[in-house]
Amino acid sequence: MGRVSWEKAGWAVLVFAVLTRMVLAHFIPLADDGGNASYVNTARDIFSGHYAGYSTLHRLPMTSWIFAGGLRLFGGDVHMLPLLQRALGLATIAMAMGTAGLAWGRRAAVLAGLLLVMQGQFAFQESFLLSEPSARFFLALAVLCAVGLGKSRPGAGALFAGFGLGLVSGLAALTRGELIVLGPIIAAYLALAGKPGFPRGLPILCLAGWALVIGAWVIRNERVFGYRGLTPDSVTTMTTTALPLIDYDSGVELEAKRFLREQVAAAGSTNGLDPRPTTIERLQKERGYTYLRAETALGRIVREAVFARPLGYLWRAFPNILKYLWPMRWAEDRNGGRMRLPPEADNPALWSLLKLDQLWGFVVLAAALAAPGRIRRRVAGRLEAGFVCAIFVALWVVIGLVDVPVPRIQAQLFLPLALLGGFASADG
């Protein structure tokens, strides 16, 4: 296929991405799995000028800020926010194709785009007002800017571009905490990709921009709420995995430990048990804790258990890490679970297509598995492929360590996998 043909194929992929989103916008204009309020209520407060700041301690702020901008754009109409998310989704696919095209050529760009467009979860999630679409947008933006800077000619603006790239990677971490890994990986890539004449301080300036964003948010949380970190939620999500490792009879936060032990005893097992909501509620009602104090107590318990038995925690988390590599279905049962869809979306054909998404996940995974062999053969673009591979591995391990398997979180991994699939198809 010639150059013009591959270019046309790329445009066809983008048109198909638009059409799939139009179809889903008709069947599922707005959906809720119980988590929309976490971001929408905050966005409403920001939009109305009555925001006190607390909810972005519990949930990282970038998604709520984006939604607040959407409310400003759409006159406060929440039902228009999925349109904003679909625009972010299309931009994500376009940026992924741009990255693959810069690094490996048009054929790689077309395949990477096709792998993403056919991944139904991407478009499906855009009907839910959650953080994943904005996180993928910033992930794709950071990777595109990094590859573009790494392959550009040395110039006077390189230092400013590196610092700006660091800011982008920091903002990515304010969408979802696992994206905090981007800053160091991007800096390492820039250090390896530097051409003669590139400023030596470019990776350091990139790290400085990343650290500035992260540090500013940590300082804000410490000064306003007395919490030193990005969000306490990133630690308490580890509670389910850490439950069997907790010393319930000594150490920190014995009251919270008592509530945890009672739930484990009532359930008869720790498998799949999420004791956080009940424990936090009881600490508030029975001990007068604030929500932050209760969540901080759980965080202290988890850290104590992990630091006391780190190998035990790794052993417990290992199945989660493996499951995050195995494609999951978003819609296991159209009549069950927490998912709430509008009546017009209760369409058997639609749900059958969504369930086929798991099979496409195996296609994406199989395409990506060809990438390591090409990297070893020292083909053109192997540095960029190694960069994307490092991002995938870091996200995969961090997500598996922190969270139990959740399909919507796993979808984050398909962006770097699709890029690696594009690399595997490149010329050379």
Beta strands, then each sheet from edge to edge (+ up, - down):
end
